[in-house]
Amino acid sequence: MTAPGVRAGEDAHDLDVEEALALVKRPDGRAPGEQGPGDPGDQDARSATRRTAPAGPRRDAQHRATPWPRARATAERAGRAARATAERAGRTSRTADGTAAPGRSPASVPLDAALGLVLAAPLAALTDLPSFDTSAMDGWAVAGPGPWALRAEGVLAGHGEPARLADGEAVRIATGARIPQDTTAVLRSEHGRTDDKGRLHPTKDVGHGQDIRPRAQECRTGDQLLPAGTLVTPAVLGLAAAAGYDTLPVVPRPRVDVLVLGDELLTEGLPHDGLIRDALGPMLPPWLRALGAEVTSVRRLGDEAAALHRAVTGSEADLVVTTGGTASGPVDHVHPTLRRIGAELLVDGVEVRPGHPMLLARVREDQHLVGLPGNPLAAVSGLLTLAEPLLRALAGHPATERYALPLKDGAPGHPYDTRLVPVALRADRAVPLHYNGPAMLRGVAAADALAVVPPGGAGPGQETEILELPWAMAGIGACFT
């Protein structure tokens, strides 16, 4: 628990709800920033977070945490810039055989590997669709007015061009089969009958061109079907296949290395002797995959600065995600490591609970590091605040449409910071869930989304922004492809 008198922006740990509420009023009834007689030294806790941050990665008394909306916008801009840098490098960097060098440059992948990626170039039709006149129904291809003389042989899909029809002739035809020349319409099976002389009669009026799909009805060769930036869905795969594609040009998945830090973490069994189970190692990789990333490695490191330095400098991933070690304790090595390698801190602390001591750094022009707090729900907060917008931009995904829902019950807030609260979505309401402390996962495990609660809290019926969890609407199977 943060000691009384520690100012916002200086504490190294997240506050739980009770601690946050305790900060709202002092024991004498005054707010934290309200001065009284004989109390000139009592300053607004927000003052520590309202000063200009110094250049470079150093954390000191002038450090200012970033407002939550600005932190997300900064992460998205960083992702867009890194993607643009890598695409420029991909256009100029070639391997010995002349192909584009690996990395973030657009890639051509088979259709069955493209699901969930984003088109790197417009999708233009390689053929007319349909590529020939086809029957839209099972029935008869007919020429001229009826009744018609029936041919003995039929026309099936997948065969070559059938014989031309003479006026007054008809032939059995299957859906998708090529239309004989001089066909005027297709008479559906349920709209015709044959007499004892084998002649076909309509039982319903048939119009010229009825149930014929003419060549190029959907598109002509060269027509743009979808713009660059389109998410490849199953329907997009079907359209691409129909239009003649075997591979698609896509933006590759961002590569992520995960570094789980801490001497106290167990990978199996029950907690004992001050050791606890690692919850983030099992949770983060599939969550990152659900956000569209390719997790290239998951490494567990002890609280050793040299090991962290080697892991970060040796990574070739687009994003390095660390857990824990982002505060200023004796074994918190993330900030010193970033200073040592000359990284640029883009976000150093965010005005959000849980997850305040999260950070975003530019390690290289095309590589970033997101430092997540070690507490599990605080790490989720950091993941959705910084990693999600960065990965979305790297992958070329458009920003999700923002929306708000009223809260069924009120949600207490932090005095000055945004608060992310696990909620269940029920009809047109968001229901705040219990067990939402920084170290707890029980609430978010049952949640559909996180509600963005403004400073000071939100009352029953008040609308709050909703951050959907990636599997809440699409389902588990759709997320982890």
N, C-alpha and C positions, 0 to 999 in steps of 0.2 A: 504494500500500500504506500502511496506517496505521502511523505511526511507533511504535516500542516505547514503552510507557508511557502511550499515549493510552487513556483509560478508555472503557468502553462507555457509549453515550449522548452522548459528545462527538465521536466521529469522524464525519466528513462523508461517508464512503464505505463501501460494503459490503465485507465481508471475503470472500475466497474460502475454500475449504475448508482449504487449507494454512495460511492466516493464522489461521483460527479455531482450528485444532489447535495452532498455535504458542502461542496464548494460554493453553492449558490448563496448561502447566508453564513456569515460569521457567527460565533457564539453570541455576540452582542446584538445580533439582528441586522447588522449592516452587510451589504453586498461586498464582495472582495475588493472592488475598486473604490469603495466609498470611504473617504477619510473622515475622521472625527477629531474633536479637540484633543490635542496632545498626541496625535497619531500621524505626524507628517511623513513617516516612512512607509506607511501602508499604500502600496501602489496597486492599480488595477492589474489583475493577473494577465490581462490581454496585452499590456504594454510590452511584455517580453517578446511577444510574437508580432508586434507591429513595427519593429525597427527594420531598417534596410540590412539585408544579409551581405556579408563581405564577399568579394570575389574569391573563387577557389573553393576547395572542398573542406576548409577548416570549420569546425563547429566551435563556437565560443559564446560569450555572453550576448553578442549581437545577433545570434542566429535567429532566424524567423522561419517558422513552419509555413508551408504553402496551403492556402485555402483549398478545400477538397475539389471544387469544380476546376480550379486552375491546374491542380496537379494532374487531373485526368486529361485536360486539354494539352498540357505539356508533354505527357506521355504519347498522346496521339501524334503530335507534331514531330516528336523525336522518331517515331516509327516511320512516318512519311518521308522524313529526310534521309533516314538510313536506307529505306527502300530505293529512293531515287539515286542515292550514291551507288548502291550495289548494282542497279540497273545500268547506270553509266559505265561502271567498271566491266560489267558483263558484255556490253557492246564493244568494248575495246580490247578485252582480255580474251585471248584465244589459246587453245591447246595446240599441240604439235600437229594434229590432224585437221586443224582449222575450225573445229567446233567451239562453241562458247565455253568458257571456263566455268567450272561448277561454282555454285554460290547462290546469290539471290537473283541472278538474271533469270528471265523467263525460261521455262523448260517445256519441252514437248513430251507428253506422257500418254500412254495408252488410255483408251476410254475407261477401262475398268480401274484405273488408278487416279482418275481425275475428280471423283466425287468429293464435294466439299471444298475444292479449290476454286480459284477465281480466274476467269479468262484473262490472259495477258494481252490479247489482241481481239478485235472484232471477229465474230463468227460469220463468215460469208458462205453462201450456198455453193457447193461444188457441182451441183446438178440442178436441173429443174425438178420441182416437187409438185405433183408426181412427174416422173420422167417420160411418161406416155399416158395417153387417155386410158383410164381404167374404169371398171365397173364398181359402183358404190354399193351394189346389192347383189345377192343371188337372184337369178331370174333368167330373162331372155334378152339378148341384144336383138333389136328389131330395126328394120329399114322400111321407112314409109308407113302408110296407114295399114291397119289390120283389116281382116285377119291375115296371118302370115303362114307361109309354108315352112315347116320345121326341117332343119338339117338334122341328120342323124348324129353327127359328132358334136361334142360340146367344147367349150373353151374354158381352160383351167388357168389358175394363177401360176406364174413361173414358167410358162411356155412362150415360144416365139410368137411372131406376128401371125394372127389367124387369117384365113382367107377372107377376102372382101365379101360383104353382103350385097346381094342384088335387091332391088326394090321389091318389097313383098315377101322377103325372107326373114327368118328368125333363127337364132341358135342359142342353146342353153349356155349360160355364162355364170362363173363363180365370182364372188366378191374379190376384188383386186386383180382380176384377169384383164389382159389387154383387150381393148375394144377393137372389133373388126372395122376396117375402113367402111365408110358410108353408113355406119350405124346412126340412127336418129334418136334413139332413146333406149333405156333399159326398162323393161317391164318386170316389176317385182314378181316373185313366185306366187305370192298370195293374190296378185291382181290379174292372173291369166288362167285360162282353161283350154284344154285341147278337145277337139271333137273326134268322132269315130273315124274321120278321114285323116287324122293327124295334123289338123290345122290349129293354129293358136289363135284364140280370141281374147281380147281384153275384157276384164270385168269392171274396169275403172278407166276413166280417161287418162291418157298418157301424153304428157307434153313433150315438145321437142327438147332434147338434151337432158331429159329427166334421168336422175340417178347415174349420170356420167360425171366422173371427176376428170375435167380436161387437163391436159398437160400444162404444167406451171401454174396450176390454180393457187398453190400456196406460195411459191416463190420461183424466180428464175435464177439461173446460174449467175453468181456474182452478187446477188442481193444480200445486204447485211441482215442477218437473222437476229443477232444479239450483239450488244456493244461490249467492248473491253470492260472488265470490272464486274461482269455478271457472275454470280455464284453458280457453280456447276451442281445442279440438282439432278435427280433421276430423269426428270423431264428434259433437261438440257442434254443429257447423254443420249436420250432417245432421238431428239431433234438432230444432234450432231451426226449420229449414225445414219439417220435417214438422208441427211444432206451430203453424205459421202465421206465422213471423217473416220479415220482409224486412230488418230492421236489428236490431242488438243494442246494448244499453247496456253500454259497456265503460270500463275505466280506460285513458286514453290512454297511449301509450308515453312514457316520460320523454325529454325533449329534452336532448341533450348537445352542447356546443361543445368541440372539441378544440383546444388550443393547444400546438403543438410548438415548444419553445424551443431556441435555440442558433445561434450564428454559424458553427459548424463543420460544419453538416449540408448534405449534397448531396441533391438529389432525383433525380439520374440520373448514369450513368457510374460510373467507378471512383474509389476514394479517391485523393487526391493532395494534396500540399502541406499536410499537416496537416488536411485536410478528410475527413470520413467520410460514408458513406451513411446517410440517415435510415431506420432500420428501424421506428420507432414510427409514423410517419405512415401507411405502408401497413398496419400491423398493427392499430392500435388501433380505427379506425372499424368494420371488420367484426367485431372481437371484441366491441365495445360493442353492435353490432346483434345479435350472437348472445346477448347478455345481456338483450335485450328493449328496447334503447334506440333512439330515432330520432336519428341523428347529423345535427345541423342545420348544422354547419360544421366544417371542418378548416382551421386557419390556421397558417402557419409564421412565427414571429417571431424576430428576432435577440435578442441579449442586451442588450435596452434596456428599462430600467424603465418609461419613459413608454409604450412600445408595449404592454407587459403591462398596465399600469394601464388604458389605453384599452380593451383587449380584454375585460378582466374586467368593468369597470363598464358596458361597452356590451352585454354579453351578456344575452339574455332567456331563456336556456336554464335548465332545472331543475338541471343539473349542468355545471360547467366542469371539464374535465380538462386539467391541464398536465403537461408532461414536462420533467424536469430543473429545475434552479434551486431545489431544495428544501433544500439544505444551507446553508452560511454562507460560501461563497466570494465573491470580488470581483464576480462577475456572477450570483450567485444572488439573484434579485429577488422570489421568490415571497413570502417572509416580510415583507420591507419593504412590498410592495404590500398584503398583507392587513392589516398594521398601519395603513397609510395610509387604507384604506377602512373601518376599524373592524370587520373581520370577527372572528368568534369561533372560535378554534382549538379544535376538539373532540378531535382527535388530532394530536399533534405528535411524530412519530417513533414507530415500533413496534418492539417487541422481536422482530424477525423478520429472517432473512437468506435470500436477498438482499432488499433493499428497505427497510432500516432508516429512511432519512430521508423516508419518505412522510408525507403529512399529509392531514387532513380539516378543512375550515373551513366555518362557516355564514356565507355572505356576506349573505344576507337570510333572512327567516323561511321563504321558499319556494325558496331557491337555495343550493346548496352548491358547494364547490370541492374536488376531490381532486387533490392534487399528487403526481405519480408521480416516482420517481427517473429519471434519464436513461439508466442502463444498461438494456438491453432486458429481461433476465430479472428484474431488480429491478422494472422497470415492470410486468411480468406479475404479480409478487408483490403489488404495490400494487393492481393492478386487481382481483385476487381477494380481497384483504384488505379493501379499503375501497369500491371502486366497485361490486362485485357485490352485497353485501348492501344497499347504499344503493339501487341501481337496482331490486333485487328488491322492496324495501318500497315504493318509489315506484310501481311497476307493479302492486302488489297481489298479487304472487306469494307463495305460502306458502314457508316455509323448506324447503330440501331436507333430506331425511332424512340424518342423519349416519351414516356407517358406517366401519369399519376393516378393513384387510386386513393379513396378515403380509407382511413384506418377504422377498423371496427372498434378497437379499444385505443385509448390513449397510449402514447409511448414517451416516457421521460427522456429528456435530452441532456447533453452536456451543456454547461453554461455558455461556452464560446465555440465549441467545435461541432461539426456535423457528426451525426451518429448513424451507423448502419445497423439495422435491426432485422434479424431473420423473421420472415412473415410467411404465412400460408395464404394462398389466393383462393378466396371463396366467393363465387359469383362476382359481384362488383365491389368487393371489399378485400382489404388486406388485414389479416389477423396477426398481430404481433405474438411471437412465441416466447416462451420462457427459456431459461438456460441460455442466456445470450451474453454471458461474461466473456472477456477476452480469451480465457483458457478453455472455454467450453465449445463442444461441437454438437451437443445434443439438440440444440435449437436449430442450427443450420442443417443438420441431417434430416430434419422433418420439414424443411422450408422449401418453398417454390421460388422465393426471391428474397432480396433484402430491400427494406424500406429506407429511404434517405431522410432521416429525421433531422430537421434544422436545429441550430442552437436554441436551447430553451425548451425543446420538446414539441410534441404535437398532441392535440387533444382528440377525443373520439370524433370521427367524421371528418377530420382535417385531411385534405389531400396531400400525399407525399409522393415524390418520385419513386419509381419501382425499378430495381435492377433484377431482371429475371436471371435465375440460374440456368445455365445452358441446356440442361436436360429437362427442365420443367415443362416445356411445351412440346419439344421435338421428341422426347423419350430417350431413354438410355441408349438404345441401339443406334439412333440417328446421330448421337453426339460423338461416339467413340469410333468413328470410321477412319 
